[in-house]
């Protein structure tokens, strides 16, 4: 089993992982922008920050012997995430729309932080 603190770490890791994957898909589209010389360095910096944060969370989870085994799409509305722990495996169910909204919020927060610098 995982405690609430560990579950928060897993949740944040999942959001960061999804944010990185989404940005990687969008990155290919940015390369076709007329102002790509403005957007590409910004996206590179954002991706670097997100990857560093994701790597640190993955390291923390590994220290607690927790790892994400895989995603399973239940239907168009829900997905299950299988988490391996030193005791039992745990399945967490997430609403896809809620994940999308939280990833958007996470990215907006990171972008706003970058713009303040």
Secondary structure in CASP SS format (residue, H / E / C, confidence):
PFRMAT SS
TARGET T0000
AUTHOR 0000-0000-0000
METHOD secondary structure of the structure
MODEL  1
X C 1.00
X C 1.00
X C 1.00
X H 1.00
X H 1.00
X H 1.00
X H 1.00
X H 1.00
X H 1.00
X H 1.00
X H 1.00
X H 1.00
X H 1.00
X H 1.00
X H 1.00
X H 1.00
X H 1.00
X H 1.00
X H 1.00
X H 1.00
X H 1.00
X H 1.00
X H 1.00
X H 1.00
X H 1.00
X H 1.00
X H 1.00
X H 1.00
X H 1.00
X H 1.00
X C 1.00
X C 1.00
X C 1.00
X C 1.00
X C 1.00
X H 1.00
X H 1.00
X H 1.00
X H 1.00
X H 1.00
X H 1.00
X H 1.00
X H 1.00
X H 1.00
X H 1.00
X H 1.00
X H 1.00
X H 1.00
X H 1.00
X H 1.00
X H 1.00
X H 1.00
X H 1.00
X H 1.00
X H 1.00
X H 1.00
X H 1.00
X H 1.00
X H 1.00
X H 1.00
X H 1.00
X H 1.00
X H 1.00
X C 1.00
X C 1.00
X C 1.00
X E 1.00
X E 1.00
X E 1.00
X E 1.00
X E 1.00
X E 1.00
X E 1.00
X C 1.00
X C 1.00
X C 1.00
X C 1.00
X E 1.00
X E 1.00
X E 1.00
X E 1.00
X E 1.00
X E 1.00
X E 1.00
X C 1.00
X C 1.00
X C 1.00
X C 1.00
X E 1.00
X E 1.00
X E 1.00
X E 1.00
X E 1.00
X E 1.00
X E 1.00
X H 1.00
X H 1.00
X H 1.00
X H 1.00
X H 1.00
X H 1.00
X H 1.00
X H 1.00
X H 1.00
X H 1.00
X H 1.00
X H 1.00
X H 1.00
X H 1.00
X H 1.00
X H 1.00
X H 1.00
X H 1.00
X H 1.00
X H 1.00
X H 1.00
X C 1.00
END
